[in-house]
Amino acid sequence: MLTVGVDLAAEPAKTAVAWIDWSPEGASVRRLVVGADDALVLEALRAADKAGIDCPFGWPEPFVEFVKAHHAGDVADPREFAGRDGRRRLALRTTDIFTYDTTGLLPLSVSADRIGHTAMRCAGLLAHLAQDGQSVDRSGAGAVVEVYPAASLKKWGLPSRGYKRARNVDNLRASVEALLAAAPWLQLGQWEDECRRSDDAFDAVIAAMTARAVSRGLVEPLPEKHASVARTEGWIALPSTSIDALHN
């Protein structure tokens, strides 16, 4: 089995892609690229049995309706969106709130943070996949699934904070060590040093491992009451078992 993980950024320079081969003996990184353009990302996604993308797949439904109404000059009741609670409804998706309630980690707001730029790129990539005839279901039931590496790490009992950015490279190295200790069957191969230097590379590996969890049903089930909204807003896959279950 081949899983792919994409740590997507608005521009290629900070976009990383990891390919992981899975066998009864374990898992090995086949390839890892930091600095991936759209063509390479699409090539990887098309080749994967399952792929995880670290990026929101959609926007909050109330935000979309708010923007449409504002554009038409017809916001029916502006009091509905007043204050912190009102803005929270516009800023956070259902999956963001579920992820926070489940893990204590709050994803960036796709409608109020800079990750919106990345989501625009992601929307184009998903459109390409759909045009190719691939099954693109934003709830994660198709060829690709939305992932959040920090949440995956936390659910696996691994360090999930403080490893981002160059100034925290020592923490990143410690995170790689913790991953390899928890998953001795994982071979990073020639890309181990890259993972120790680049949090983008590390997150791409975690995204590919989360895709494996999804493919084996080792994630929190999507609550039926959220199934409809997940198909428009997107849904973050959260591991539900130990990391060791990925290769057993």
C-alpha positions in Angstrom: 0.0 0.0 0.0 1.2 3.5 -0.8 0.1 6.5 1.2 1.0 10.1 0.5 1.1 13.0 2.9 1.1 16.7 1.8 2.1 19.5 4.1 0.5 22.1 1.9 1.5 25.8 1.9 0.3 28.7 -0.3 3.5 28.5 -2.3 5.7 25.5 -3.4 8.7 26.5 -1.3 7.1 25.5 1.9 5.1 22.6 0.5 6.3 19.1 1.4 5.2 15.7 0.0 6.0 12.3 1.5 5.4 8.9 0.0 5.2 5.9 2.4 5.2 2.2 1.4 3.4 -0.1 3.8 4.1 -3.9 4.1 3.5 -6.5 6.9 7.1 -5.8 8.0 6.5 -2.0 8.5 6.7 1.2 6.6 9.4 3.0 4.7 9.5 6.5 3.2 9.9 6.0 -0.6 10.4 9.6 -1.4 10.2 13.0 0.3 10.3 16.4 -1.4 10.3 19.9 0.1 9.4 22.5 -2.5 6.6 20.8 -4.3 4.7 22.6 -7.1 1.1 21.8 -8.1 2.3 19.3 -10.8 4.3 17.2 -8.3 1.5 17.4 -5.6 -1.0 16.1 -8.2 1.3 13.4 -9.4 1.7 12.2 -5.8 -2.0 12.3 -5.0 -2.9 10.4 -8.2 -0.5 7.6 -7.4 -1.6 7.1 -3.8 -3.9 4.5 -2.4 -4.9 7.1 0.2 -3.5 10.6 0.7 -3.7 13.1 3.6 -3.5 16.8 3.0 -2.7 19.2 5.8 -5.0 22.0 4.8 -8.7 22.9 5.2 -10.8 21.4 2.5 -13.6 24.0 2.8 -15.0 27.1 4.6 -17.5 27.3 7.4 -21.1 27.2 6.0 -22.2 30.3 8.0 -19.2 32.2 6.7 -20.1 31.3 3.1 -23.7 32.4 3.6 -22.6 35.6 5.4 -20.3 36.6 2.5 -23.0 35.8 -0.1 -25.5 38.0 1.8 -23.0 40.8 2.3 -22.1 40.7 -1.4 -25.8 41.1 -2.2 -26.2 43.9 0.3 -28.7 41.8 2.3 -27.4 40.7 5.7 -30.7 40.0 7.3 -29.8 40.3 11.0 -26.3 41.8 11.7 -26.8 41.1 15.4 -26.5 37.4 14.6 -22.8 37.9 14.0 -22.0 40.5 16.6 -19.5 39.8 19.4 -17.0 37.0 19.9 -19.5 34.2 19.7 -21.0 35.5 16.5 -17.6 35.8 14.9 -16.7 32.4 16.1 -19.5 30.9 14.0 -18.0 32.6 11.0 -14.4 31.7 11.8 -14.6 28.0 12.8 -15.8 25.0 10.9 -17.7 22.1 12.6 -14.6 20.0 12.3 -12.4 22.7 14.0 -14.7 22.7 17.0 -14.9 18.9 17.1 -11.1 18.7 16.9 -10.7 21.2 19.8 -13.2 19.3 21.9 -11.4 16.0 21.2 -7.8 17.1 21.4 -7.6 20.5 23.0 -5.9 21.8 19.8 -7.6 24.5 17.8 -6.9 24.5 14.0 -6.3 27.8 12.3 -9.4 29.5 11.0 -9.7 29.2 7.2 -11.8 32.3 7.0 -9.9 34.5 9.4 -6.2 33.4 9.3 -3.6 33.3 6.5 -4.2 29.6 6.0 -7.1 30.8 3.8 -4.4 31.4 1.0 -3.4 27.8 1.3 -7.0 26.6 1.2 -7.5 28.5 -2.1 -4.6 26.5 -3.6 -6.0 23.3 -2.1 -9.4 23.9 -3.7 -7.7 24.1 -7.1 -5.9 20.9 -6.5 -9.0 19.1 -5.4 -10.8 20.4 -8.5 -8.1 18.9 -10.7 -8.5 15.5 -9.0 -12.2 15.6 -9.5 -11.8 16.5 -13.2 -9.5 13.4 -13.5 -12.4 11.3 -12.3 -11.0 10.7 -8.8 -13.4 10.5 -5.9 -13.1 13.8 -4.0 -15.2 13.8 -0.9 -14.3 16.5 1.6 -15.5 14.3 4.5 -12.5 12.1 3.7 -14.4 9.1 2.2 -12.7 9.5 -1.2 -9.1 9.5 -2.5 -7.9 12.3 -0.1 -8.6 13.2 3.5 -8.0 16.3 5.5 -5.4 15.9 8.3 -3.9 17.9 11.1 -0.5 16.6 12.0 -0.4 18.2 15.4 -3.7 16.5 16.4 -2.5 13.2 15.0 0.7 13.4 17.1 -1.3 14.3 20.2 -3.7 11.4 19.7 -0.7 9.1 19.3 0.7 10.3 22.6 3.7 12.1 20.9 5.0 15.7 21.3 2.6 17.9 19.3 3.7 21.5 20.0 6.8 23.7 19.8 8.6 22.1 16.9 7.7 24.6 14.2 10.1 27.2 12.8 13.9 27.2 12.5 14.4 28.5 16.1 12.7 25.3 17.4 14.9 22.8 15.5 16.0 21.1 18.7 12.4 20.4 19.5 11.9 19.1 16.0 14.8 16.7 16.4 13.3 15.5 19.6 9.9 15.0 17.9 11.6 12.8 15.2 13.3 10.8 18.0 9.9 10.3 19.8 8.3 9.2 16.5 10.9 6.6 15.7 10.9 5.3 19.3 7.1 4.9 19.2 7.2 3.4 15.7 10.5 1.4 15.3 9.0 -0.2 12.2 9.1 3.1 10.4 12.1 3.7 8.2 12.8 7.3 7.2 15.8 6.2 5.2 17.8 8.9 3.5 15.2 11.5 4.4 15.7 11.2 8.2 18.0 14.2 8.3 15.5 16.2 6.2 12.8 15.5 8.8 15.1 16.6 11.6 15.8 19.9 9.7 12.4 20.7 8.2 9.1 20.7 10.1 7.4 20.7 6.7 9.0 17.4 5.8 8.1 16.0 9.2 4.5 17.0 8.9 4.3 15.5 5.5 5.4 12.1 7.0 2.8 12.5 9.7 0.1 13.3 7.1 1.0 10.1 5.2 0.8 8.1 8.4 -2.6 9.6 9.2 -3.8 8.6 5.7 -2.8 5.0 6.6 -4.9 5.3 9.8 -7.9 6.5 7.7 -7.5 3.6 5.2 -7.6 1.1 8.0 -10.5 2.7 9.9 -8.3 3.7 12.8 -9.7 7.2 13.2 -12.6 8.8 15.2 -15.8 8.1 13.4 -17.6 11.0 11.7 -20.7 11.7 13.8 -23.8 11.2 11.7 -25.1 14.6 12.7 -22.1 16.2 11.1 -21.9 14.1 7.9 -23.7 16.6 5.7 -21.7 19.6 6.7 -18.4 17.6 6.5 -19.0 17.1 2.8 -18.9 20.9 2.3 -16.7 22.2 5.0 -14.2 19.3 5.2 -13.5 17.0 8.1 -10.2 16.4 9.9 -9.3 12.8 10.5 -8.2 12.1 14.1 -6.5 8.9 14.9 -8.3 6.7 17.5 -5.7 4.1 18.3 -2.0 3.8 19.2 0.4 4.5 16.4 1.6 0.8 16.5 -1.8 -0.2 15.2 -0.9 1.3 11.8 1.3 -1.7 10.8 -0.3 -4.6 12.7 
